């Protein structure tokens, strides 16, 4: 199995590092100084439970110099960059290449499938807290590392999906070939969307949301609104979504923050439209009141990119 990971940030960098460390054939698509450092020294991984270590060698290229045909493509770019990588995927894929988008935005797989009609595009989501700490260096803020992926239509199932699941687990990643990817992806989205909105509104890292009080209560209110939205979509979580997400939140280092908060505070483009305003559009579509999302979003209009 030949793997390609497009995007070597906190998500893609960790996927590539874990696969490479386990001896899998994986290549990272990166750029700039980050790419240069990875090619020179490998990826340096900073953790609180295994210390700091380096995964080397690991293959890394930019899109212009990648010349292989991958069997599996993990798409780990930001939502606003998705359209940009479609021509590249068309160029390098073979007819049986499986594309697995691992983005924060809900429903990405279905949208990408329309743009790549000749390929199988699954849906996917990831549980991880990590970011680029410096060129060539990824910092993980918690041990949780799970990837859920699956087809939207059971008729699309292919045996290769079981091999991908096995390779992920063999690499130390909890890989789950989901039987209900709509549920699993929305369950993950509930965590990242609520945390992104709460973190930005209060300008806080995880530690402030881990403490009892107004900020944590707001986070819980946001989760309850996603739960109501799920029911309107005929999606039924098989866990107490509030407790499930709080358990994840409370396992993180207090300094963990969302990529959306980091991007906005650095003046970069962000995924705020897909993480916050899309929730309001979904609520309107399914006639679900979203008062807490609405209240927070009123403070976010200035963050939307033209």
Order of alpha helices (4+ residues) and beta strands (2+ residues): beta-alpha-beta-alpha-beta-beta-beta-beta-alpha-beta-alpha-beta-beta-beta-beta-alpha-beta-alpha-alpha-alpha-alpha-alpha-alpha-alpha
